[in-house]
Amino acid sequence: MADNRRFSQLPDGGYALTLSAGFRVEVRHLRRRDHSLIGEMEVFCDWPGARTFQGSLCCSDLNLSSQRERSGRASYLLARAGGTENDFDWAGLIDEVCIRVTQADRAGEPAMRLDDIPAAKPDADFKVGGLSLPSDSTTVLLADGGSMKSYLALWVLGCLSQEDIQVLYVDFEWSGARHRARRDKLFGSTPLPNLHYTRCYAPLTIELDRLLRYIRAHNIVYTVLDSVVPALDGKPEDADVANRFMGAAGRLPGALALAHVTKAAAGNPDPQAKPTAFGSQFFHNLCRKSYYAKKQQDGATPSLVTVGVFPAKPSEGPPDVAVGFEFRFEPTHVGVRPIDLTANVELSRS
């Protein structure tokens, strides 16, 4: 009997093979390791008597390139679903899924004539307080620890949300309660229904599938990634790790990634020195645009903090200019306003 198999690409990444016989196989989190294609495979089955959890026979990583692992997975599914080898060809199903996914991964996105691709709109960048943020690529904000990166990023998202833009703060470092307290100080009782938040505990490459589902469901158009090192799936100095992170960030609709600078850059007294991100140079090389931030605090007025944000890597179009932000800390409120840096001798020399 024909089972009307349908192979499709999942909207948030991965592939699925659906069978009318009561099966669905999904493969997500695809990545290459030592020339092998690895993916998280979940097999759903609605057969009476099948030993499932929430409809799933199994959900675990599989080396799609390994015939031995495919055979082992087929044997496991046969034992969980019940029946005999004559009832259903589990080995054939797993082989088919692995072959289809491998072929789709090799094919990639179809090539086309450049003239057939719609050009980016002239106003494709978001403008916030003098900052220009590409809406379709990754921008990196570099700064030493304690330089107001997170405060500034939250303020940027809050301003965008007030323009009826759906935004998402992706937090790898802190907690929602802490950022909620900051949001209340920055924006008071003003409702910000377009400002979303999520806490991540796994690397971005693992969290990406979940994030893309949420982004799709809530029409998110811009994100903040706070911050780069906790979001990595390996050592920061490894070029492959940087490449995987930037590749994952590039699948988001647009992102501002917060990165710490190296110790040498943080302690460099030369005001003309340009800081670099901690880890591989590819964090800088693979982003479309980057800024670095420098904090200045007046000892006579500790409640007043000035942050200069300077272009480190330009995007296309006119050159970016340095912009400043003044943070005034009060017991229940934090005021933020863009300022002209030309009057600030120390920061304007950076």
BELJOBEL-V115504 format. One record per pair of residues at least 24 apart in sequence whose C-alpha atoms are under 7 Angstrom apart, sorted by the first residue. I is the first residue (numbers start at 1). J is the second residue. If there is no record, write none. Layout:
BEGIN
i:I j:J
i:I j:J
END
This chain:
BEGIN
i:12 j:209
i:12 j:212
i:12 j:213
i:13 j:209
i:15 j:101
i:17 j:97
i:22 j:46
i:22 j:47
i:29 j:206
i:36 j:63
i:36 j:65
i:37 j:63
i:37 j:64
i:37 j:65
i:38 j:62
i:38 j:63
i:38 j:64
i:39 j:63
i:50 j:80
i:50 j:81
i:50 j:82
i:51 j:80
i:51 j:81
i:64 j:98
i:70 j:94
i:70 j:95
i:128 j:156
i:129 j:338
i:130 j:323
i:134 j:254
i:135 j:222
i:135 j:253
i:135 j:254
i:136 j:253
i:136 j:254
i:137 j:250
i:137 j:254
i:137 j:255
i:137 j:288
i:138 j:249
i:138 j:250
i:138 j:254
i:138 j:255
i:138 j:256
i:138 j:257
i:138 j:287
i:138 j:288
i:139 j:255
i:139 j:256
i:139 j:257
i:139 j:287
i:139 j:288
i:139 j:289
i:139 j:290
i:140 j:256
i:140 j:257
i:140 j:258
i:140 j:259
i:140 j:287
i:140 j:289
i:140 j:290
i:140 j:291
i:141 j:256
i:141 j:257
i:141 j:258
i:141 j:259
i:141 j:290
i:141 j:291
i:141 j:292
i:142 j:258
i:142 j:259
i:142 j:260
i:142 j:261
i:142 j:277
i:142 j:291
i:142 j:292
i:142 j:293
i:143 j:259
i:143 j:260
i:143 j:261
i:143 j:292
i:143 j:293
i:143 j:294
i:144 j:260
i:144 j:261
i:144 j:266
i:145 j:260
i:147 j:293
i:147 j:294
i:147 j:295
i:149 j:258
i:153 j:224
i:155 j:186
i:157 j:195
i:158 j:195
i:161 j:192
i:161 j:194
i:161 j:195
i:162 j:192
i:164 j:194
i:165 j:194
i:166 j:194
i:166 j:195
i:166 j:219
i:166 j:220
i:166 j:221
i:167 j:194
i:167 j:195
i:167 j:196
i:167 j:220
i:167 j:221
i:167 j:222
i:167 j:223
i:168 j:195
i:168 j:196
i:168 j:197
i:168 j:220
i:168 j:222
i:168 j:223
i:168 j:224
i:169 j:196
i:169 j:197
i:169 j:198
i:169 j:223
i:169 j:224
i:169 j:225
i:170 j:197
i:170 j:198
i:170 j:199
i:170 j:200
i:170 j:223
i:170 j:224
i:170 j:225
i:170 j:226
i:171 j:198
i:171 j:199
i:171 j:200
i:171 j:225
i:171 j:226
i:172 j:199
i:172 j:200
i:172 j:201
i:172 j:226
i:172 j:227
i:172 j:230
i:172 j:231
i:173 j:226
i:173 j:227
i:173 j:230
i:175 j:199
i:185 j:332
i:185 j:333
i:185 j:334
i:186 j:333
i:186 j:334
i:186 j:335
i:203 j:231
i:203 j:232
i:203 j:233
i:204 j:231
i:204 j:232
i:204 j:245
i:204 j:248
i:205 j:245
i:205 j:248
i:208 j:248
i:221 j:253
i:221 j:254
i:222 j:253
i:222 j:254
i:222 j:255
i:223 j:254
i:223 j:255
i:223 j:256
i:224 j:255
i:224 j:256
i:224 j:257
i:225 j:255
i:225 j:256
i:225 j:257
i:225 j:258
i:226 j:257
i:226 j:258
i:227 j:257
i:227 j:258
i:227 j:259
i:228 j:257
i:228 j:258
i:228 j:259
i:236 j:279
i:236 j:280
i:237 j:279
i:237 j:280
i:238 j:280
i:239 j:280
i:239 j:282
i:242 j:280
i:242 j:282
i:242 j:283
i:243 j:282
i:246 j:283
i:246 j:286
i:271 j:349
i:271 j:350
i:272 j:349
i:272 j:350
i:288 j:315
i:289 j:313
i:289 j:314
i:289 j:315
i:290 j:314
i:303 j:328
i:303 j:329
i:304 j:328
i:304 j:329
i:308 j:347
END
